[in-house]
Amino acid sequence: MTDTARARKLADRIRVVVAETLERRIKDPRLGFVTITDTRVTGDLREATVFYTVYGDETERAASAAALESAKGVLRTEVGRQTGVRFTPSLTFVADAIPDTARHLDDLLVKARQQDAEVRSVAVGKTYAGEADPYRKPGEDDLDDDADLDDTEDE
């Protein structure tokens, strides 16, 4: 049985080590504005998935992904040296989808606001089809029942 707290601590440490190493030691010109967003380690502490984002267009993302793949050995060596674990986890770099998802959600919110504004503009000057408050109140039930009884007695 593995200790999830230990895996979480190791993941946090790997995230910091990789970010610092990318900033200080890796001098690859293909490496753009890379941000390490998250790291996850498997339960057996043998594999680490490093999530990253790149500021820029698709060509810069592809170039940064290639630079990270070529620097994988240096980064793994540095992780092993600074963490002191018996087996240094293998590193896998995955582009984080959170910025794209957030951008998509922002676009959907803008679209919803526009549709709300259209509905609001159509509703200006309009009145309710029935009463403003279509729900019965507690005291109205008795009055409606009495009116129904009066109608049946007249027949």
N, C-alpha and C positions, 0 to 999 in steps of 0.2 A: 504494500500500500504506500502510495507516495504522499508527500506532504504538500498540499496545494499552497500553503503559505510560503513554503520554501521556493516553489516554482514561481510564485508571484514575485517574491523578492529577487530571485535570479533574473526574471524577465525585466524588472525595473532596472537592475544593475546593467544588464546587457544593453538596454535602451540608452542609458547614459554613456556607457563606454563607446558604443557605436557612434553616437552623436558627437562626442568629444573627438574621437579618432577621425571622423569625417571632416571635422572642422580644423584640426591641427595637423594631421599627418598625410591625409590623402590630397595630392596636388593634381588630380586628373582634371584637365580643362573641360571635359565633357560633363563633369559634375556641376549641376546648376544649384539653384537655391533649394536644397533638399532639407526637409524637416522630418525627423523620425517621430511618428505620432504614437506608436504603440508597439509592444513586443509581447509575444505569447510563447510560452515554453510548454512542451508536451509534459505529461505526467512523469515520464521516465528521465526527464531533463536531457534528452539526447538531441532534440531538434528545437530550434528557435525560429519563429516567424517574425520578421521585422517589417512593420508597416511604415510606409513613408509617403510623403506628398512632395510634389515638385511644383514650384511656381514657374509658370511659363506655358508655352504652347506644346503641341503634341511632339514636335521634333526634340524639344528640350527634355520632355519626359522620357522619350526613347533613349536619348543620349545619356541621361542620368541613370536609367535602368542598366544600360550597358556598362557604365562606369562602376556602378555598385557591384555588378556581377564580376567585373575584373578585379575589384578590390576585396572580394569576399575572403580570400586567404589571409590578407593582412588584417582585416577586421576580426576574423575568427581567432587569429593568433593573439591579437590584443585582448579580446574577450577572455581567452584562456589565461593570459598572463594576469589580468586584473581581477578576475573572479576567483581564481584558485580552486575551481572544482576539479574533480578527478577526470571527468570526461568533458571536454569542451563541446558544447552543442554545435551542430551544423547550422549555418545561417541560411535562411531563405528570405529573399526580399520580395515584398508584395506591395504594389501601388495601392494606397488606401483610397477607397471609393467614397469616403465621407464627404470630401469637398464637392464631388460631382452630385452626390445625393442631396446635399444642402442646397446647391445651386438649382437643382430640379425642384425641390420643395419651395424655394423662393419664387421661382417662375410660376408654380401652381398657385401660390398665395397672391401674386400680382394678378393673375387671371381671375381668381375668385373675387378680389376687390373690384376689378373692372365689371364683372357680372353683377355684383351687389350694387354698384353705382348705377348700372343700367336699370336694374329693377327699381331702385329708389327713384330714378328720374321718371320712370313710367308711372309710379305710384303717386307722384305729386298731384294734388288736387282731386284725387279719387276718394270715394266714400265707401263704407262697408256695404256689402250686399244686404245684410240684415242689420241687426243691432250691433253696436260697438262691442258689447260683451255678450256673446251667445250662450254663456253658461248660466244655469239656474242658481239662484241663491237659496239658502236654507229656508227662508220665510216664504218664498214663492211657491213651494210645493203644495202648501195647504190651500192657497188661493186657487191654484189650478184645479185641484181636486174638487173644491166646492163649486167652481164654475161648471165642471163636467157633470156634477150631480144635478145642478139647476137645469142644465140643458136636457137631461134625460127625464126629468119630472114634467117638463112642458109637453112632451110628446105623448 
